Amino acid sequence: MRARGPVPAGLLLTPADSPGLESRPSGNNPSCSWRSSKSYPKRAAIYARVSTGDQHLETQLLDLREMAKRRGYEIVHEYADIISGAKSKRPGLDQLLADARRHRFDIVLVAAFDRVARSVRHFLEVLDELSHLNIEFR
């Protein structure tokens, strides 16, 4: 049996050392943040894109905000693009992926798959990158 007491400085804890806690990346240092799985909601990023004048960003955003609220997610950032799906440069999506690499959120919410990528190949590349970063996609 292990002795319980203060943790010496510099000792790295694992989830097995502290039941009820899980490692969660955050901010600039993804390897040293601990959060109680029961106390903190998942950090969510929202992505919306419209490509025509008859589409409205706010429609997608309202639905996604409601989804996050119902599921208990904390929205940490909303990303949006007003651009044709065929365009390869998407500032909002590019920033979302950059922030994903910095572990600034745990889950990405989108209104529809076709809002994310310009092709099936591009969509699979985005999903693969998010998966490797342990970020959920909904």
KAZI-V280395 format. One record per pair of residues at least 4 apart in sequence whose ideal C-beta (glycine too) atoms are under 8 Angstrom apart, sorted by the first residue. I is the first residue (numbers start at 1). GAP is how many residues later the second one is. D is the distance in Angstrom with one decimal. If there is no record, write none. Layout:
I&GAP&D ; I&GAP&D
This chain:
7&4&5.2 ; 7&6&6.6 ; 13&4&4.5 ; 13&5&5.6 ; 13&8&7.9 ; 13&21&7.2 ; 14&4&7.9 ; 14&9&7.9 ; 15&4&7.7 ; 15&6&5.9 ; 15&7&5.5 ; 15&8&6.4 ; 18&16&7.5 ; 20&16&6.2 ; 20&17&6.8 ; 20&18&6.9 ; 21&13&5.3 ; 21&14&7.3 ; 21&15&5.9 ; 21&16&7.1 ; 22&12&7.6 ; 22&13&6.8 ; 22&14&8.0 ; 22&15&4.9 ; 23&8&7.8 ; 23&10&7.2 ; 23&11&6.5 ; 24&9&5.5 ; 24&10&7.2 ; 24&11&4.7 ; 24&16&7.4 ; 24&82&7.1 ; 25&5&3.1 ; 25&6&7.2 ; 25&8&6.3 ; 25&78&3.3 ; 25&109&7.9 ; 26&4&6.9 ; 26&7&4.4 ; 26&9&7.8 ; 26&17&7.6 ; 26&77&6.4 ; 26&78&7.5 ; 27&6&7.2 ; 27&75&7.8 ; 27&76&7.7 ; 27&77&7.3 ; 28&74&7.1 ; 29&4&7.0 ; 30&72&7.8 ; 30&73&4.1 ; 35&4&6.8 ; 35&5&4.4 ; 36&4&6.3 ; 40&34&7.8 ; 41&31&4.9 ; 41&32&5.4 ; 41&33&4.4 ; 42&29&7.9 ; 42&30&7.7 ; 42&31&4.9 ; 42&32&7.0 ; 42&64&4.5 ; 42&65&5.1 ; 42&94&7.7 ; 43&30&7.4 ; 43&31&5.4 ; 43&33&4.7 ; 43&61&7.2 ; 43&62&4.4 ; 43&63&4.9 ; 43&64&7.4 ; 44&24&5.1 ; 44&29&3.9 ; 44&30&6.5 ; 44&31&5.2 ; 44&32&6.6 ; 44&61&6.0 ; 44&62&7.2 ; 44&63&4.9 ; 44&64&7.4 ; 44&65&5.6 ; 45&30&7.7 ; 45&31&6.4 ; 45&32&5.2 ; 45&33&7.5 ; 45&34&6.5 ; 45&51&5.9 ; 45&54&6.9 ; 45&55&7.5 ; 45&59&7.4 ; 45&60&4.2 ; 45&62&7.3 ; 45&63&5.1 ; 45&64&7.2 ; 46&15&6.6 ; 46&18&4.6 ; 46&19&7.1 ; 46&22&7.1 ; 46&29&6.1 ; 46&31&7.5 ; 46&32&4.5 ; 46&33&6.9 ; 46&62&7.8 ; 46&63&5.1 ; 46&64&7.7 ; 47&31&7.9 ; 47&32&4.8 ; 47&33&7.3 ; 47&45&6.7 ; 47&46&6.6 ; 47&49&5.5 ; 47&61&6.1 ; 47&62&7.4 ; 47&63&5.1 ; 47&68&6.9 ; 47&69&6.6 ; 48&9&5.3 ; 48&12&3.9 ; 48&13&5.4 ; 48&16&6.8 ; 48&30&7.3 ; 48&31&7.5 ; 48&32&4.8 ; 48&33&7.8 ; 48&62&7.3 ; 48&63&6.3 ; 48&67&6.5 ; 49&8&8.0 ; 49&11&7.9 ; 49&31&6.7 ; 49&32&4.4 ; 49&33&7.4 ; 49&34&6.9 ; 49&36&7.5 ; 49&41&7.3 ; 49&43&7.1 ; 49&44&7.5 ; 49&66&4.6 ; 49&67&7.6 ; 50&5&3.8 ; 50&6&6.5 ; 50&7&5.4 ; 50&10&7.4 ; 50&31&7.9 ; 50&32&5.5 ; 51&4&6.6 ; 51&31&7.7 ; 51&32&6.5 ; 51&33&4.8 ; 51&34&5.4 ; 55&4&7.6 ; 56&4&7.6 ; 57&4&5.9 ; 57&23&5.3 ; 57&25&6.8 ; 58&4&6.0 ; 59&4&6.8 ; 60&4&6.1 ; 60&51&4.2 ; 60&55&7.2 ; 61&4&6.1 ; 61&17&6.4 ; 61&19&7.4 ; 62&4&6.4 ; 63&4&6.5 ; 63&48&6.0 ; 64&4&6.4 ; 64&45&4.9 ; 64&46&7.4 ; 64&47&6.2 ; 65&4&6.4 ; 65&10&6.6 ; 66&4&6.3 ; 67&4&6.3 ; 67&42&6.0 ; 67&71&7.7 ; 68&5&4.1 ; 68&6&7.8 ; 68&7&5.2 ; 68&41&6.2 ; 69&4&7.7 ; 73&34&6.5 ; 73&36&7.5 ; 76&28&6.3 ; 76&29&5.2 ; 77&19&7.9 ; 77&22&6.6 ; 77&27&7.0 ; 77&28&6.9 ; 79&13&4.1 ; 79&14&6.8 ; 79&16&5.9 ; 79&17&4.4 ; 80&12&5.0 ; 81&9&4.7 ; 81&10&6.5 ; 81&11&4.0 ; 81&12&6.2 ; 83&4&5.0 ; 83&6&7.8 ; 83&7&5.9 ; 85&29&6.9 ; 85&32&8.0 ; 85&33&5.3 ; 86&32&5.7 ; 87&31&7.1 ; 88&30&6.6 ; 89&5&7.4 ; 90&4&6.0 ; 91&4&6.3 ; 92&4&6.4 ; 93&4&6.5 ; 93&23&7.0 ; 93&33&7.7 ; 94&4&6.4 ; 95&4&6.2 ; 96&4&6.3 ; 96&12&6.9 ; 97&4&6.7 ; 97&29&7.2 ; 97&32&6.6 ; 98&4&6.9 ; 99&5&4.3 ; 99&6&6.9 ; 100&4&7.2 ; 100&5&7.0 ; 100&8&7.4 ; 100&29&7.2 ; 100&30&6.2 ; 100&33&5.4 ; 100&35&5.5 ; 101&32&6.7 ; 103&30&7.1 ; 105&30&6.8 ; 106&28&8.0 ; 106&29&6.3 ; 106&30&6.6 ; 107&28&6.5 ; 107&29&4.1 ; 107&30&7.5 ; 107&31&6.3 ; 108&22&6.4 ; 108&27&6.2 ; 108&28&7.1 ; 108&29&5.2 ; 108&30&7.1 ; 109&29&5.3 ; 110&5&5.2 ; 110&6&5.6 ; 110&27&7.6 ; 110&28&7.4 ; 111&4&5.6 ; 113&4&7.6 ; 113&10&6.4 ; 116&7&5.9 ; 116&10&5.9 ; 117&5&3.9 ; 117&6&3.5 ; 117&8&7.7 ; 117&9&5.7 ; 118&4&5.1 ; 119&4&6.9 ; 120&4&6.4 ; 121&4&6.5 ; 122&4&6.5 ; 123&4&6.4 ; 124&4&6.1 ; 125&4&6.5 ; 126&4&6.4 ; 127&4&6.1 ; 127&10&6.0 ; 128&4&6.4 ; 129&4&6.4 ; 130&5&4.4 ; 130&6&7.7 ; 130&7&5.4 ; 131&4&7.5 ; 131&6&7.8
